[in-house]
């Protein structure tokens, strides 16, 4: 079956577009893109017309993950293969494809309450309108063939969710983390990469949460932009959910900040790229090898759980 290239965009339903614009542009370094009468704000990270789409909605949560394919033939072959497994895949309307700024679009439902959108042909911004961040020191976000970063949604049924991501989406496992947090409480997470090899474009874990999404990770090209974003967030009075720290599996130096919607954004630097020809799947026993001090109490659980990765 043809393979997903990368995580091309993410769509969120948010209740306060103005607060999100201030947070994303002034603190995180995104560029505001197109707007639609208080109903929508698109955020830019690079030469694409949009990478993060904020749609007005009460849920303040993830609505869709947009997965890119390199060619239209790859997309068609993937859809055919998924349907052959008995999984419903919808051909989306031309209106929705235009709204997503892509040429061809399909969708299927995730077992955990959001939608996976499969696309080909993203729209590039005009050459006269290059990406500009008003606050970044370096050249910007690390995107391109690696996509926008990664998502970590909760798994209502952990085993079934891992199976769905492997067998339906065709993602490859990068590694696992199983950390004992206390008696009878284990953080158990699985990390998946796409064809272009960002260490993980999707991760999942079973954890108690009122929201689907735990966090979105975006990566910057200059390490200083992590520290500068951290200082801006602290000065603005944002809730730092995890302090500056380092993950052992993807080698990411990062911190986590609460968004206006309540889930987190991880802003990081230094993540590794998987080379499948030389990659070995292993299991780590800790989420962070230093730092990432948690500023909120961890939610108690009796079953396997996790909250960051």
N, C-alpha and C positions, 0 to 999 in steps of 0.2 A: 504494500500500500504506500502511496506517496506520503511524504512526511511534512509536518508543519515546519516552516522555516523559523519563525520567531513570534513572540508576543508583540503584535503591532500596535495595539491600542487598548484602552480600558474605558468603560462607561460607568458612571456613577449617578445614582439618584440622590440629590442633595437638597436640603431645605433652605439654605442660605447662600445664594450665588455670590452676593457681595462679599460676605466673610471669606468665602473660598477664593475669590479673586485676590483679595488682600493677602491671604495666607500663601497662595501658590505663587503669585508674582513677586511680592515684596519680601517674602521669607525664603521660599524654596528656589526661586530663580526661573520659574516657567515664564513664558510669554503669553499674554492674552491674545486669543485669536478671534474668530467670528462669534457674534452674539445673535440671539434671537429673542427680542422683546421680553427679556426677563425670564425666558423659558430655558435658555441654554447658553453655556459658555464653553468654548473649545480652548484647550491649552496646547501650546506648542512647546516642543523640546528640541527641535532640529529643523530640517528643511521641509518636513511634512506639514500639510495644512493643519493637522490636528493629531495629537497623540493621546490626550486625556479629554474625555467629553463629560461635562457636568450638565445633567438634565435636572430641572426642578422636580423634586419629589420628596415625599415625607419620610422615606425609608432611611435616608442617609447611609447608603450601603452600595455594594457592588451590584450593577445590573448586567454587565456583559464584559467578557474578555474577547478581544479580537485577535485571531490567529492568522498570520500571513502565510501565503504560499507563493513560491517564486514564479510559478507559471500558471496560466489558466488550466492547462492540461493536468498539472499536479493537483490543483483544487478539484477538478472534475473527477479524477481518479480516486482522490481521498473520499469524496462524498459517495461515490459508487461503492467503495470498500466498506464504509460505515453502514450504509443502507443494507449491504449484504449480510451484516451481522444482526439485522432486524431492528436497528436503531433508527428512529425517525429523524430525518434531516429536512428542514424546510428551506425552500428557495425563497429568499427574501425579496421584497418588492424593489423596483427600481428607485422608488422614493427613499426607502431606507438606505439603499446603497449610496445614493447621492448624499444623504445626511451623514453617512459614515465616511464620505469622501473616498469611495472605492469603486472599482469597476464591476465586480461580481461578488455577491454575498449570499451565504447560506447560514443557517443557525440550527443548533440543537440544544436541548436543555441539560443542565448539570443536575445530578441527583441531589445537590445541596441547595438548590434554589436560585441559581443564576444561569445566564445563557452564554454559550460559546458561539461566537460568530466567526465564520471561516471566510476569508476574503482573498482576493487577488487585485492588484492594480491600485495602490494607494496614490492619492493626489499629492503632488509636490507644490509647494508654495512658489509664487512668482520669483524669478531671480532678483528682481528689484526689492524683494521683501525677505531678506535673510533672517534667520533666527537671531534674536537679540535678547539677552537677559540684562535687566537693569541692575542686578546685584552681584552676579558671578564675577570672580576674578579670572578664572580660566576660560577655556574655549566652550564650555557648556557640558551637556549631558553625554554620556556614552550610550549611543543608540545604534544606528546603522543596521547591519545584519544581525546584531544581537538583540534588537527590539528595545522596548521601553524599560525593561527591568523584570521584576517578578511580582506575582501575587501569592498571598497565602490565605486562602479561604478555609473555613472550618470544614470538617468532614462529619456529617451526621452519622454515617456508617463508615468507619475508617477503612475496613477491608474492602467494602464494595466501592468506595471512592478511589482507592489506589488501583483497583482492577479497572475501573472506568477510564482513568487517566492513562493507564498502560495499554489497554486493549481497544478502547474506542478512539481516544485521541492519539494513540500511538506514541506517547511521550516515553523517553528513556529515563530510567532511574539513575541519578547521579550518586546518591548515597542516602544513609539514614542517620538520624540522631535519636538515641534513646537515653534520656538523662533521668536519673532517680532524683526526684525533688523532695521526697520524704517518704515515710512508711506508706506503702500502698499507692503512691502517686508517681507515675512515670510519664515524662514528656516524650512522646513517640511521634516523630515526624518523618515524612518521606519527601525527597527532593527530586524534581524531574527537569530534564533539559530537552530542548528541541534540536533540530538538525544543525543550527549554527553554533550551538555549544555554550551559550551563557550558562554558568554552573547550574542555575535553576531559573526557569521562567515561571514555574508553578511549584508550589509546595503545599502539602496538606497535613493536617493533624486533627485528632479528635480533642476538642476542648470546649468547655461550656461557654457560650457566648450568645448574646441576643442578636448579634450581627453575623452576616455571612463572612465578611472580610475581616481578617485580622490586620493585614497591612499590605501596602503597595511599596515596593522598593524601586528607587531610581538611583542611578549611579552617575557620578560626575567624573570628569576627566582630570581634574586638578584636586589633589588631596586637601589643599587649603580651603576649597569650597565646602568641604564637610564642616571644618571648624568654623568658618565664617557663617554658615547657615545655622550651626548650633548657637553661636553667639547672638545672631539675630533673633532666633526663637526664644532664647532666655530673656533677652531684653524686652521682647514683645509680651512676655508673660505666658507663653505657651506651656502646656504640660509636656515635659520631657518624659516619655514613658520608659525608655531605656537610655541611659547615659552613653557617652562615647565608649566604644568597645570593639571587639574583633571576633568574628566567627571562625571556627577551625575548619569548616568544610569548604566554604566558598572563598575564604581568606578576606572577607569584606571588613573594612574599617568603617564604622557607621554609628549613627544614633537613630532613635525612633522618637517621633513627635506626634502628639495627638492632632488630628485634623479637625476642622470645624464640624465634621460629621461623626466624630468619635472614634473611628478606626485610626490606625497609625500610618504615617509615611516613614519609611526607613530611607535615609539619604546616605549613600555610601561611596566608597572608592576602593579600587584594588581587587575587584572580584576576578576569579579565574575563569578560563574558558576550557571546556572539556574537549579533549581529543579522544574520540571513541576508540581509535586504534590502539591507544596506550592507557586507557582508563580502567581503573579497578574500583568496583563498588565496595565501599567499606561502611562500617557503622561507628559513629562517634558517640562518646558518652557524655558530652556536654554541648549546650547550645553556643556558649561563648567561652573562649579560652582566656580572655581577660576583659575587664570592663563590663559594659552593658548593665550597670547597676540598675535594678528595677526600682522605680519611684512610686509604684503602687503595689498593694498587696496582691499576691498571686491568688487567683480564684481557686478555692479548694475543690478537689475532685477525688472521687474514689476510683474512677476508671482512668485509663491512660489519657493524658491530656498534654496540651502544649499551647504556648501563646506567642512565641516568636521564632523566626528562623530565616 
